[in-house]
Amino acid sequence: MSYLLVLGLYAVLPAHHSGWLWWLILGFGAVPAIAIIMIRSRYMSECRCGCGRRIRAI
């Protein structure tokens, strides 16, 4: 979905604003990724002991 949005912006933006497209693409990728990392670190914490036990059991 975001690919189509960026492609649309590429078609709509004038040539002298093409530098902004890099920042928009970075924002569409980085902002959701940072939000996911923050949410996962807050609500999905794991005990370090449990990780080692699962790896050794496999």
C-alpha positions as semicolon CSV with decimal commas, in nm:
position;residue;x (nm);y (nm);z (nm)
1;M;0,000;0,000;0,000
2;S;0,274;0,247;0,091
3;Y;0,453;0,159;-0,236
4;L;0,151;0,285;-0,429
5;L;0,139;0,599;-0,218
6;V;0,506;0,673;-0,286
7;L;0,459;0,599;-0,655
8;G;0,166;0,841;-0,662
9;L;0,371;1,108;-0,489
10;Y;0,651;1,055;-0,740
11;A;0,405;1,118;-1,021
12;V;0,244;1,422;-0,856
13;L;0,545;1,609;-0,715
14;P;0,720;1,853;-0,948
15;A;1,077;1,771;-1,050
16;H;1,234;2,033;-0,823
17;H;1,067;1,869;-0,518
18;S;1,206;1,523;-0,588
19;G;1,443;1,560;-0,291
20;W;1,142;1,556;-0,061
21;L;1,045;1,216;-0,192
22;W;1,345;1,058;-0,018
23;W;1,232;1,199;0,318
24;L;0,873;1,086;0,259
25;I;0,985;0,732;0,175
26;L;1,207;0,727;0,483
27;G;0,918;0,850;0,697
28;F;0,676;0,590;0,562
29;G;0,922;0,316;0,652
30;A;1,089;0,444;0,967
31;V;0,796;0,585;1,162
32;P;0,590;0,262;1,166
33;A;0,902;0,056;1,238
34;I;0,997;0,272;1,537
35;A;0,640;0,257;1,667
36;I;0,640;-0,124;1,644
37;I;0,974;-0,147;1,825
38;M;0,847;0,078;2,103
39;I;0,523;-0,117;2,144
40;R;0,700;-0,454;2,141
41;S;0,959;-0,345;2,394
42;R;0,687;-0,221;2,627
43;Y;0,433;-0,504;2,608
44;M;0,628;-0,809;2,492
45;S;0,924;-0,833;2,724
46;E;1,080;-1,175;2,781
47;C;1,291;-1,314;3,057
48;R;1,646;-1,379;2,940
49;C;1,641;-1,713;3,123
50;G;1,345;-1,836;2,919
51;C;1,514;-1,763;2,589
52;G;1,815;-1,977;2,675
53;R;1,602;-2,267;2,788
54;R;1,402;-2,269;2,468
55;I;1,713;-2,263;2,251
56;R;1,879;-2,547;2,441
57;A;1,561;-2,756;2,431
58;I;1,548;-2,742;2,052
